[in-house]
Amino acid sequence: MALVSAATSIALLGLVPTVTAGSAQAGDSAFAPQLVTVDTPTREHKRLLQSLGLDLTEHAGHDYVEVLLHNGVDRDTLQASGLGYDVRIADMNRREAENNRVNAAYAAATAVSPLPSGRDSYRTLADYNADIEKLAAMKPGIAKRITLPHKSLDGRTVYGIEIGRDVNAAEDGRPVFALFGVHHAREWPSGELAMEFAYDLVTSYGTDARVTGLLDKSRVVVVPVVNVDGFHQSRTDGALLDLRETDDGGTVTILGTPGNAYKRKNCRLVDGVDTPDGTCAAALTSPGGFGAGVDLNRNYGGFWGGPGASDLFADPTYRGAGPFSEPEIQNVRELVSSRQVTTLISNHTFSNLVLRPNGVHPDTIGHDGLPVGNAPDEEGLKALGAEMTAANGYANIHGWELYDTTGTTEDWSYNATGGYGYPFEIGANEFHPPFPQVVDEYLGAGAYAGQGNREAYLDALENTVDTTTQAVIAGKAPKGATLRLTKTFATPTWENSFTDRLDTSMQVGATGKYTWHVNQSTRPVVQAKLVEITNDEPVRSQSYQGGPTTVGQAVDHEFVVTETGMDVLGVTLDWPTPDDLDLEVYRKNADGSLTKVGSSGNFVGEKESTEIAAPSPGTYVLRVINFASTTATYTLEATLFDSTLVSSTEVPGLIETWTLSCEKDGRVLQQVPVVIDRGEQAKVDLNTCISRWKSVL
Ligand SMILES: [Zn+2]
């Protein structure tokens, strides 16, 4: 393969310790959970990090991954690996308590926030359920509560909301946009933004022409909290963290169960064994309870069990006992299998990313013995990603550029249905930041004010109804007939395959004509694909030493890019004292003026880094600002990363069909195969069904 730094990587890989951190109880009771930034200059370093069983966040760049260390054993494992790291948040419990104080102050000072719901604080699970009922009651003609088919492991009912014109009428062939939140328990904003979009749609229908037009042509299904058990535990434990006694002389100190404020997985307590209803909270006492459970975003059947998913129960990315073993994920599977979901977004936190398939690097050897390659719809997926990131300011990248994953929502949904699917990684810094940041992420702030994820979701909804990115089947059929599109196929896991079935239906209206917006008949996973072997490695690095500086002073260093076609310019700033330098990066224009292209202003004590995508040739100014630092020296490093094409091969594909049935009272009167591609329209008159309709009772 084209990984050039093999010598150093193999040396590193020789150091892999066999200890699995997540399986141990807290090894060091004095150790508070920490968020650390681990240096991963090559993909080999990322693979080494992934092999350690540590709790990787969804925040990573070309040369780093952030990791949550829950206990001293985790820290020792990371240190033994030989990977370098910096501590970014030294005490997550203290940070949680600080956030709780900020949140309380914001709520006290805010009567009605600018969010569609007016909320000024994070919802509890009860709040989500109440809001879903409230919206359905507010506009029963366009919003209804849906109950997902499976209760959670701990016995909770999972609710969603369906929104669209005449929402209670029979399915009439409109395409569906599906929006999910909280697969991972601690990622609270991922549910908030989904719920706010539901509020927005329901309250804007009839007054906002754009929203009204979109809901006339589509249905939107929002499930704000997929992992209800895990979220409930994270949310309630997180609220308990209160360090007032130590911080400002208060009289109350309540230490919650901090491990569970940062719980990731679901409430599977014993692998392969059902969890008795109502026992999860009592069983998962802190610390160490974070180790139990299944990573719900590794439990989907598509490529289940491949790179980036663990087969060890205690690991943070545990894939589960089998594909779709978890009821919370069976819920999503059945929802997506029974609707024509042409666009799907699954929200996560954090890293300011819009990710797209595939979840593993293109040169990874896949289930069929061939390199996985790019998604067949790379161009279209990237274009919609670009539109959405123009609204929220996030980076528009492949899933594997974060790190390798398999068994994710999109690995299955995109490859089984063809509907576009994206994970969003919301927010810059942490799993559940102070609530005002949630407001900004939804509505947009700074350069993105008035856009934000609200606009990104609307872009996704526009794509949902866009006939150039989906297929349309239309024709004549008997009034009142049920039309059904089905497809049964083998979905590949990483090692094997399982039988998968899509079964969607609609009812023909009074005109005797139907129009059905559907996904293409051939699954992406069997389509022809382009396999590109690329080499993404650092090509040139330049170091600068500086200091001392005085508080308020800014020092500029210049870095000249002469190379064309570079993919990333990464700039890092490091210094020995635990105080505050900031970093800004500018591009020098022809007239000498400067345009800011990147910045990093982290918390006190955290090191700074920023990445500039596709840096064009020219002069870049790297500005070090002494915000509050006594350091005598600092080190600034600029690195250019390039992704070069090593080889390109076209792998031929298959053509698959939908089976279209015309039914009267469950009896099939006509069945025809339909082959249709993305962007195509097919006319299918169901004349046999029409002629038999009257003679069949
Ligand atoms: Zn997540």
Boltz pocket constraint, residues with backbone or C-beta under 6 A from the ligand:
constraints:
  - pocket:
      binder: B
      contacts: [[A, 58], [A, 183], [A, 184], [A, 187], [A, 297], [A, 347], [A, 348], [A, 349]]
      max_distance: 6.0
